Amino acid sequence: MSPAAQTTRDFSHQITHRGEHLNFGTINIGTAHPWEFSTRANESQHQYDDFVVVTPVVKSSQKDELRVVFNAMFRPPLLLKKPMQGKSPFARSISFELPGGLTGDNEQLSHKAIEEIAKKELLEETGLDAQDAMCKKLLEGMASSSGSTDETGTVVMAEIDNVNLDQLEPKEPDINQLAVFSVPLKNAYKFFKDLVQSGFSVGWGSFVGITEAMNKLKISPDLESVVKAKLHWKNKPSDPLPFVKFIIDKIRQVENLRKAIDRHLLEQAEL
């Protein structure tokens, strides 16, 4: 896109601000006021895929059950959201999400199949090696927020057998990554719903990814059992990551939130 207005079909758009990661602009669709939108600065080579969400369905080597692995991420923009009644504002900034990433960030990977990008993201964020895993597209062309951005993405399921979950460690953890957890796949929907009700945030792709994976594998959700997530890896706050320590310290100061974390999240250790 050039800064000047460009005509596509019967409307025109113009980029008004260019950022490192996002560009902002307007679309003239013949109404009184132009429509404001954002678009990724690094354009993806995939027709429908600006990002990929990965549902890692693993069979533990210690226990014969299917589990789904996911991340706890610190998302600074969510600090601006009004907290749920009776909940800490800092809870909203912790988002529980399936692994994933942008398809246009790495030029060497941007031309590869979306399944290959999914495997790379999975290894970096969770330590799961999916090179020999069966990866299947579940949905593609999913709009992330169609009223404000042109970004769309694909949901991929990776089935990985004989995994020692006690040895999981991200190869290249995201700077905003707080921890890696897992829960039984059949309990995942209720678990994420409980997190939202406790004041945390959950990425919409997480609900879509686990729902589509259960449909594909013909697994019925268990909406009754109380289950805690198993913690596999946690970021150790240090000087290069002061905001991580800050957010964890704030969480520990809130008694109600502490109880929610104990009740819903931690089986082995504390954040």
N, C-alpha and C positions, 0 to 999 in steps of 0.2 A: 504494500500500500504506500502511496506517496502522500505527503502532507496536503497536497491539493485535492479538491473534491474529485471523486471518480464516479462515473456513471455505470451502474450495473442494472440491467433490465429497465424498470421504470422509476428507479430511485437513485439517489446519490448519497455517498457517505464521505466524511472528512475526519481525518485524525487531527485532533486539537492538542493532544499532549502525548509525548512519548516517554515512557519510563523504562527502567531496566528490565522489568518483567511484564509489565502491563502497558498497553496503549489505551487511550481514551478518545472517544470521538462522538460524532453525531450522525444520524441517518435522517435524510429528508424524505419523508413518505407522503408529502403533499398535505400534511396537517399544519395547524397554526404554529406548533412548536416542534423543532427537531427532536428525534428520539435519541437520548444519550445512551452510550453503550461502552463496554470495555472489550478488548481482544488481547490475546497473548502476543507479547513482543516477538517471541521466537515461534514463527509459524510452523505448524506440523506438516510433514509430508503426507500424512495419512488423511484420506478424504473425510472420514468421520471421527478421527481419533486425536483430540488434543491432549487427552489424558487416558490413563488406564487404571482401573481398580481391579485388584487381584483378590479372589477368595481362595486362600490356601486351606484346602481340606486335607488334613494329615491323619495318618493312622500311626499312633504311638507304638514304639517297639516295646514299651512297658505295659501297655493296657490295650486291649482289643476294642477300641472305640474311635469314632471319627471326631476330630476336634478341628476348630477353626482358629487360626492365629491372627492376632490383630495388634495394633499399636495404640498407646496413649500419646497424644501430641499436644504440645502447647501452641495455641493459635492466638496470637496477640490481638487481632481484630475483634475477637469475641469478648475481650475485656470491655469493649464499648457497649455491649448489650446489657440491657436492664436485667438484673438477676431474677430468677423465679422467686416467688414470695417465700420468705423464710430461708432462702438459700444464699450461700456466699457468692458474690460477683466473680470471684476467682474460679469457681467451679465451672462456669460457662466457658472459660478459656481453655479447659482441658477437653479435647475432643478425642473420642475413641473411634478409630478408623481402621478399615482394612488397608493393607499395603497398597501402594500405587505411586504414580508419578506422571509427569508430563512427557509427551512423546516428542516434543520439539526441542527439549533442553540439550540433548546430546546429538550433535550433527552426525556422528558415526553410527548412531543407532536409529536415526529418524527414518531411514529407508528400509529398516528391517521389519519383519512381520511383527504385529502387535503382540503375539505370544512371546517372542524373544525379548521384547522390552519388558513384558510382565515378569519373566524369569529373572531378569537383571534387577528389577526393583525389589523383587521378593528376597533375593540374596542380600542386597544392600541393607534392607530395612529389618529383616528378621533372621538372617543367617540360613534360611531354608534353601537348600540346593535343589532347584527344580529342573536341572538340565535334562534328566531322564524322566521327568514327570509328564503326565498327560495333561495338556493345557487345552481348554475348550472356550471359545467365545460363547458367552451366555447372552449378552445384549450389546448392541453397538448403536452409535448415533444418539446416545442419551444426553439430553441437554442438561447442563448443570444449573443454570438459572436463566431461562430463555428470555426474561424481560429485561435483562441487564448485560448479557454477554452472549457472544456467538460460540462459546466453548461447548464442545460435545466430547463424549468419551465412550469407552468400551469397558464392559465388565467381563473378566476372564476368570475361569475356575482352574486351579492347579491341584491335581490329586497326587499326593506324595505318600508313599508307603514306608513303613519301618523307620520312623523318625525318632531319634532320641531327643525328646523335648527338653530334657534337663541340660542339654549342651547347646541350646540355641544362643547365638550371639550375632547381632547385626555386623555385617562386614564394613559398611559405611553408614553408620547411623546419621539420620538427619539431625541438624543442630537443634531442632525443636522437638526431637523425639525424647519422651520421658521413660517409656517402658514398653516391653513386649509381653503380651498375655495370650492365653488360649482358654477356650471353653468348649464343652461338647457341642457339636454342630446343632443337635436337636434342641439345645437350650439357648442358643445364641440370640434368637429374636427376643425372647423374654428378658434376657440379660441386658441387651442394649436398651430395651424399653424401660427397664428398671433404672438404668443409668440416667436416662433423660428425666425421669420422675424425681431422681435424687438431685437434679440441678446441673448435671454435666451435659456436654454436647456429644452428639453422635453424628458422624458424616452420613448423609443420605445414601451414599454409595454402599455403606455397610449394610443397611437394611435391604437394599436391592440385591447386593451380592449374596448374602446368606439366604434370602428368600429364593432366588433363582437356583442356587446350589442345592438347596433342599428339594426343590421341584425336580431338578435334573436327576438327583439321586433317589428320588421317591422316598424322602424322609419326612415324617410328620413332625411338626414342632411340638415340643413339650412345654406347655404354658403354665404348668402347675408346680413343677419341682423348683426348689430353691437351690441355686448353684453359685459357687464362687469361682472366679477366674483363677487360673494358675499363673503366677508371675514367673517368667523365664529370664528376663533381663531388665535391668533398670539403669538409667543414666546416673552416673555419679557426679553430682554438682561440683564444679571446680571454678577457678577464676575465669577461664574462657567462656563459661556459661553462667554468668551471674543471675540471669533472669530465671533460669531453671531452679536455682536455689531459692530465689525470691518467691517464686510461685509455690514451691513445696512448703517453704516456711509459712506462707500465708494460709495454706490449706491446713497445716497443723494447728494454726491458731483458732480455727473454727470448729467448735465441738460437734455441732450437728453434722458438718461435712465429714469430720473424722469418723463419726459413727456410720455414716453412709458408706465411706470407703471400706471400713471394717466389715460391714454387712454384705456389700455387693462385690468387692474386688479381691481382697487379699487372702490367699490361702497359706502362703509360706513366709512372706516378708512384707515390709512396709516400703512405700514410696520414699 
